[in-house]
Amino acid sequence: MKHGHEPFVRVVKRTNISKQKVILYRVAALLGALLAGALLVAMLGYNPVQMYSDMVSGALGKTLIAVNKKGIVEFSTSSQATLKIVTLLLVTSLGLTMAFKMRFWNIGGEGQILVGAISCSYIAVHYGNTWPHWLLLVVMFIAACIGGGLYGLLPAIFKAKWGTNETLFTLMLNYIAINFITYLQYLPAWQMDGTSFPKIRNFSDATRIPEVLGVHAGWMIALVLAVLVYFYFAKTKQGYEITVVGESANTAKYAGMSVTRIILRTMFVSGAICGFAGFLQVSGASGTLSTDTANGAGFTAITVAWLSGMNPLLMVLYSCFIAILQRGSNRIQTTMGIPKSAADMLIGIILFFMLGVEFFINYQLIFRARHAKEEAAAV
Amino acid sequence: MNGSLSNILNFINMAVLASAPLLLATLGEILTEKSGNLNLGVEGMMFMGAISSLGAAYGYEQAVMAAGGTPSALVATIIAALAAAAAGGFGALIYAFLVITLRANQNVTGLTLTIFGTGFANFFGELIGKQAGGFVQVSAPTKAMFSNIDFGSLSRIPVLGSLLFSYNWMVYFGLLVMAVMAWFLSKSRRGLNLRAVGENPATADAAGVNVTLYKYTATVVGGALCGLGGMFISMSSTACAGVWVHDCVNGYGWLAVALVIFAMWSPARAWLCGLVFGGLLVVRNYFPIPGLPMQIYSMFPYIATILVLVFASVRQVKEHAQPASCGLNYFREER
């Protein structure tokens, strides 16, 4: 009689779930997403196995480390390009995580990267041929961090004071930054000497970050930064404050924390780290500034931060994973004729699956029949 | 007609055209947010609508021509519109399933939808383009269906004719949707229920309103409208006009999300605010400011959006206008 009123399926919050099970669920979701992607390309008439294997080989090369023509051991040509993407994604997602932990939806990573890049490019364009190497690098680094930091601070001021919608604010700042670079491209002082082509000049060698194993040293700094951010959240007072504000601003207030100060400080740091990523791009990866400097990393890094559950160490793993997808998509475009936008679509599908699986980690479905049996057993 | 008047008229014409996709997407997002779902995937759904309409119209034309017939421009247009609405609705359905049924975070799910929709559109745009031998483009008669309508003598009334009777059908369609939605939200029983769901789902639930059904329906219909907004961009905007252009939506969806706040969740105000933003998007082509570089002038719509956001928050407009449960998921079990 009781069962007549019971719905076919009930949703109950899980009270305890083992860590292994959580990992198992997430891995299953990841595989499910890759399978869904495979199904899609198969329906379009392509061989999905070849697609994934071409992606991996296109991104990593035959071997990860190779001996180049001069007999020096370094990363292979393909993996060098991938590692540059990893660096950009990792640093940016570390920066964004600062804000996300606080539930501050900073989707202006793109703009903060670009303003960081613009700030240090100003130094490179004007003093690139006069200052010594070490001074250039130090000043460019500081300029990029301050530039990106201030660009992150701006929406935070309004958020803290009036609760202005930060999602749209930071997003609009992206478009403003990119338009500003287009403007710079038309300034004679920033162009190649003797041309009026709208392109910013290539920077002098003295502005470039030295290479380690064939890739600018930024990749090593990024790894160190990941560990630092991990400890910042796990061990420091400031990191703890961010988490508390993220959980509940009121709790933080009652605990005597200055929420405004925490928001402002954190967003400055978040923007500064993204600005640093911009410095790595112009001074390390490309040697010039263009509208492609950030190349969508501000958005892709959001994915990295979320996939890794905002765990800085997992971010290293996911940055590599997403970078392989992105870099590998260039290869499948040439070998199989699959447009490289496939990577973006695939990233979207993966995230959909990962968002969906959280439900099954947090909740349990109880079906009527099974529930009845359990009850009978209990009696 | 003197030069400056015709310049002003041209400006208004172009502003109206630029506002049309914004209006459709803004209306879609208003409907979605009225149900309590803050869907940040507008940009993605517009992208999906843009490519699906173009691809479906192109596919239909190719199929008819392969069979030896002559494709009908009207049928192609109807197919395009249905495909755009279906694609936008499909994007919204993914969002709705994740957010309503699986209780995922609304912000992240919306952003993901934008990433997915952008990739989806560029992927299929390039794929169809490659199969078409370079780029996709619909036939001239279908393109003509999206050009400005000639209302005969009405269109030739001085000034007024050009102001009111010189647009393509989608502009008038947008106005129709606006009127219907304004009536629906303020006058109909279902509209009232929907608003109740957005304001306080628990109360609506207790009153016997099927909260889940309302949320799903509003979100999916809202997504369909965003898809139609995307169709305007791929089929009738001057930049694309029936040809696939990589990254064509380019921020329109985000402007629409901001416009919802600017319009304070009112369909009629969405039209007015859409016009202002349409004007900001094209003003640089008609009224150059001496000494102001074009690239700086292009920032105006984005700067205006920020000013609007700040203004709305300082005046606390949000507290009065935004549906109270917007952005929060409703768990019946956790009431």
HADDOCK unambig.tbl for C-alpha pairs under 7 A between the chains (distance, minus, plus):
assign (segid A and resid 162 and name CA) (segid B and resid 313 and name CA) 5.75 0.50 0.50
assign (segid A and resid 162 and name CA) (segid B and resid 314 and name CA) 5.65 0.50 0.50
assign (segid A and resid 163 and name CA) (segid B and resid 313 and name CA) 6.28 0.50 0.50
assign (segid A and resid 164 and name CA) (segid B and resid 309 and name CA) 6.27 0.50 0.50
assign (segid A and resid 164 and name CA) (segid B and resid 310 and name CA) 5.73 0.50 0.50
assign (segid A and resid 164 and name CA) (segid B and resid 313 and name CA) 5.11 0.50 0.50
assign (segid A and resid 165 and name CA) (segid B and resid 309 and name CA) 6.69 0.50 0.50
assign (segid A and resid 168 and name CA) (segid B and resid 258 and name CA) 6.68 0.50 0.50
assign (segid A and resid 169 and name CA) (segid B and resid 306 and name CA) 5.73 0.50 0.50
assign (segid A and resid 172 and name CA) (segid B and resid 302 and name CA) 5.33 0.50 0.50
assign (segid A and resid 172 and name CA) (segid B and resid 306 and name CA) 6.95 0.50 0.50
assign (segid A and resid 175 and name CA) (segid B and resid 302 and name CA) 6.94 0.50 0.50
assign (segid A and resid 176 and name CA) (segid B and resid 299 and name CA) 5.49 0.50 0.50
assign (segid A and resid 176 and name CA) (segid B and resid 302 and name CA) 6.73 0.50 0.50
assign (segid A and resid 179 and name CA) (segid B and resid 295 and name CA) 5.77 0.50 0.50
assign (segid A and resid 179 and name CA) (segid B and resid 296 and name CA) 6.76 0.50 0.50
assign (segid A and resid 179 and name CA) (segid B and resid 299 and name CA) 6.52 0.50 0.50
assign (segid A and resid 180 and name CA) (segid B and resid 295 and name CA) 6.80 0.50 0.50
assign (segid A and resid 180 and name CA) (segid B and resid 296 and name CA) 6.67 0.50 0.50
assign (segid A and resid 182 and name CA) (segid B and resid 295 and name CA) 6.36 0.50 0.50
assign (segid A and resid 183 and name CA) (segid B and resid 295 and name CA) 5.15 0.50 0.50
assign (segid A and resid 183 and name CA) (segid B and resid 296 and name CA) 6.74 0.50 0.50
assign (segid A and resid 339 and name CA) (segid B and resid 123 and name CA) 5.68 0.50 0.50
assign (segid A and resid 339 and name CA) (segid B and resid 126 and name CA) 6.20 0.50 0.50
assign (segid A and resid 339 and name CA) (segid B and resid 127 and name CA) 6.32 0.50 0.50
assign (segid A and resid 341 and name CA) (segid B and resid 119 and name CA) 5.29 0.50 0.50
assign (segid A and resid 341 and name CA) (segid B and resid 122 and name CA) 5.98 0.50 0.50
assign (segid A and resid 341 and name CA) (segid B and resid 123 and name CA) 4.86 0.50 0.50
assign (segid A and resid 342 and name CA) (segid B and resid 119 and name CA) 6.48 0.50 0.50
assign (segid A and resid 342 and name CA) (segid B and resid 123 and name CA) 5.68 0.50 0.50
assign (segid A and resid 344 and name CA) (segid B and resid 115 and name CA) 6.61 0.50 0.50
assign (segid A and resid 344 and name CA) (segid B and resid 116 and name CA) 6.42 0.50 0.50
assign (segid A and resid 344 and name CA) (segid B and resid 119 and name CA) 4.65 0.50 0.50
assign (segid A and resid 345 and name CA) (segid B and resid 116 and name CA) 4.84 0.50 0.50
assign (segid A and resid 345 and name CA) (segid B and resid 119 and name CA) 4.37 0.50 0.50
assign (segid A and resid 345 and name CA) (segid B and resid 120 and name CA) 5.33 0.50 0.50
assign (segid A and resid 348 and name CA) (segid B and resid 112 and name CA) 5.68 0.50 0.50
assign (segid A and resid 348 and name CA) (segid B and resid 113 and name CA) 6.87 0.50 0.50
assign (segid A and resid 348 and name CA) (segid B and resid 115 and name CA) 5.75 0.50 0.50
assign (segid A and resid 348 and name CA) (segid B and resid 116 and name CA) 4.20 0.50 0.50
assign (segid A and resid 349 and name CA) (segid B and resid 116 and name CA) 6.79 0.50 0.50
assign (segid A and resid 351 and name CA) (segid B and resid 112 and name CA) 6.60 0.50 0.50
assign (segid A and resid 355 and name CA) (segid B and resid 104 and name CA) 6.03 0.50 0.50
assign (segid A and resid 356 and name CA) (segid B and resid 98 and name CA) 5.98 0.50 0.50
assign (segid A and resid 356 and name CA) (segid B and resid 102 and name CA) 6.18 0.50 0.50
assign (segid A and resid 356 and name CA) (segid B and resid 104 and name CA) 6.80 0.50 0.50
assign (segid A and resid 359 and name CA) (segid B and resid 102 and name CA) 5.43 0.50 0.50
assign (segid A and resid 359 and name CA) (segid B and resid 103 and name CA) 6.70 0.50 0.50
